[in-house]
Amino acid sequence: MKIGMRMTAGLIGLAFGFVLSAAPAHAAAKKVDCDAVMQELNSGKKTRVVAVDQKISTSSVYRCKKRAATAAKAAAKAGNVVAAKPAASPATAKP
């Protein structure tokens, strides 16, 4: 009887360990291309539409937006500011 209980406990432990180790492997199987996501967002598409097009969740789209905002802040702090708006044309300047 003791052997049967130990074997059952061991099998349950192995099954539990397998379930815990399989979850991160499944999550790591699909990587999100944040560059493609941001390109679509910058073209004017809505978050939900981008998520459906890329076959990802809306939370992944929001995560890409957050990473892009963080990268922009870091670049601004470092002095690598990219012009958000193009400079006005000299032809439109008042004489």
RANOR-V653494 format. One record per backbone hydrogen bond with DSSP energy under -1.0 kcal/mol. CO is the residue of the C=O (numbers start at 1). NH is the residue of the N-H. If there is no record, write none. Layout:
# RANOR-V653494
[[CO & NH] [CO & NH]]
This chain:
# RANOR-V653494
[[1 & 5] [2 & 6] [3 & 7] [4 & 8] [5 & 9] [6 & 10] [7 & 11] [8 & 12] [9 & 13] [10 & 14] [11 & 15] [12 & 16] [13 & 17] [14 & 18] [15 & 19] [16 & 20] [17 & 21] [18 & 22] [19 & 23] [22 & 26] [23 & 27] [24 & 28] [32 & 34] [33 & 37] [34 & 38] [35 & 39] [36 & 40] [37 & 41] [38 & 42] [40 & 45] [41 & 44] [46 & 50] [47 & 51] [48 & 52] [49 & 53] [50 & 54] [51 & 56] [57 & 61] [58 & 62] [59 & 63] [60 & 64] [61 & 65] [62 & 66] [63 & 67] [64 & 68] [65 & 69] [66 & 70] [67 & 71] [68 & 72] [69 & 73] [70 & 74] [71 & 75] [72 & 76] [73 & 77] [74 & 78] [75 & 80] [89 & 92]]
